[in-house]
Amino acid sequence: MAPAAGTIRFDRRRAMIPHYRTLLYATDLSAHSSGAFRHAISLARAYDAVIHILHVMPALDPAMENYLAAAMGEEVFTALEEKNREELRQTILNRLQSFADDELKEHPEDRDRVAGIEVHYGRPAVTILETADRLDPDLIVCGTHSKGLLQHAFLGSVAEKVLRKSTRPVLIVPISD
C-alpha cells in the first residue's frame, strides 16, 4: 500500500547507509600509505565529500629532550628546536601537497576535494583525535602496518588507538610493507 499524499515514507535500508561529507585522512607518510589515500579519495568521489589530510610528527622523547637541553643549554636547544620544527613542518607540508598532486594527477578534478593539509607535533593518536574533534569529519581514514604478534602485543598501533578511542567511524586500511 502506498503512503498517503504529503507523508514521508521511512526507508530503513536508506537510513542505515552513512553519507560522508567530510573525511579526515591521517598518514604517517610511509612508502605504501598511498593505498589508504586511494580509499579516502574513492569514498570522497562516491559521496561528493572533501578530505582533510593530516600528518602528526611524534614529539621528541622527554628523556632525549632533557639530555639534549642539558648538553646544549636550555636556550640554545629551545631556539634550535623551534627553528628546525618549523622548517621540518614546512618540508612535510610540501611533501604532502606533492603526494596529493601525484596521487590525483589522473583525476585533476579531485584536487578540489582536498580541503586542507595539516602537520602537527605531538602524540599521533591523541593529535588525530583532537583534530577530528575540531574538524568534525564523518569518517577518519588511516592505514595500519602489519606487525608480528609480539610487536603488536607490546606496541599497539596508532590506528588501533584511534579506533578504540574515537567517537566517530574509523576506516582502517591495511598497508603492506
N, C-alpha and C positions, 0 to 999 in steps of 0.2 A: 504494500500500500504506500502510495506517495505521500510525502508530508504536505500539510495544508499550505496554501499560498501564504507567503510572508513569514514562514517559520524557517528556522535554521536547522538543518539536519546535522547531527553529530556523527562523524565517521571515526570510530575508534582506531582503525588502522592508520588513518592520516594523522591523528593526534599523537601517535606514538613515534612518528618519524621526526627526528630532530631537524631543525633548519638552522644552519650555521651562517651567521653574518660576519663574524669576526673570529679569526684563528690566531693563536699565538704559537709560532714555531720556534722552539728552543733548540739551539745547535751547539755542539762542542767543537765544531769546525774540523772534525776528524775526516780522514780521507774519503770515507764511504758515507758521510752524513747526507749526501745529496739524495739518497733514496727516501729518507724521511721528508725532505723538502718536496720531492715529487709527489708524495702522498698529500702533503699540505696543499700544494698548488692544484692538484687534481680535485680535491674537495672544494677549494675556493672557486674553481671553474664551475663545478657542478651546482654549487649553492649561490653563485654570484657573490662571494664573500671577499673580504680583504684579509691580508696576512700581516702580522707584525713579526719581525724576525728579531730574536734575542740571543745574545751570547753573554755568558757570565764568566768572567775571568776569576778563578779561585783566588781568594785572598792569601797573602803570604802566611805561612805557618807562624803563629805567635812566637814560638821559641826561636825560629830563624830570624824573625823581625827583631827580637830583643838582642840577639847575638850581633846582627849587623849594626844596629843602633849603638851598641856598646863599642864595637870595633871602630866604627866610623865617626862616632859622635852623633848625638841625637839630632842636632840642627842640620848637619850635612846629610845624614840619612833621610830625614824628612823631606828636605828640598830635592834631593836626588830622586826619591821615590815619587813625589808629586810630578816632577818633570817627566820621568820615564813612564809613569802611569798614563799621563795624557797622550804622550807620543804613541804608546802601545795601543791605547784606546782608539786613536785616530787611524792607526795602521789596520786594526781589526775591523773598524767600520768600513774602510776602503775595501778590505778583503771580502767582507760580507756583501757589499754592493757589487763587486766583481763576480762573486759567486752567484748572486741572484741574476745578474745580467747574463752570465754564461748559461745558467740553467734555463733561462727564458728566451734565449736567442731564437729558438724556433717558433716561439709564440710571443712576439713582442707586445701584443695586446695585453698580455698578462702582467706586464711590468707595473701597470697602474694598480694591480691587486696588492702590491707591496705597499702597505700604508705607512710603514716605518721600520727603521733598523735601530736597535739599541744595543749598547755594550755597557755592562756594569761590572763592578768588582764586588766580590762577596762570596757567600756560600751558595753554590749553584742552585740547589733545590729550594732553599729559602728565598733567594732572589727571584727565581722563576715564579714562585707562588705570590710573592709581593707584586711583581709586575702584572701577573694575572689579576690580582685584586684591583690594581689601578686601571688596567685596560679593559677589564671585564669581557674577555673573549668567551665565545660559546664553546670553544674546544681548544685544548692545549695539545700540540703535536710535538713529540720528541722521539729520538731514536734511542736504542739501547744496544750496547755491545754484548755479545755472548761471553759469558765468563764460566770458568770451571766452578764446580760445587764449593770447593774450599774458599776460593776468592769471593764467590757470591755470598757465602755464609758470613764472612767477616767484614766485607766492604760494603755490600749493598750497592745500588746504583742510584744516580741522580734521578733517573726515570722512575725507579721504584718508589723513591721518597716522594716525588711529585704525585705519583699515582695514589699513594697511601694517604697523603695529607690534603689533596686537592678537594675543593667543594664543587668543582665543575668537571665535565667529562675530559678524559685524557686519552689520546691515541698514542700507543707505544708501538713504534715501528722497529722491528729487528734490523740491526745493521751487521752485515757480515764483515769481518776484519780481514 
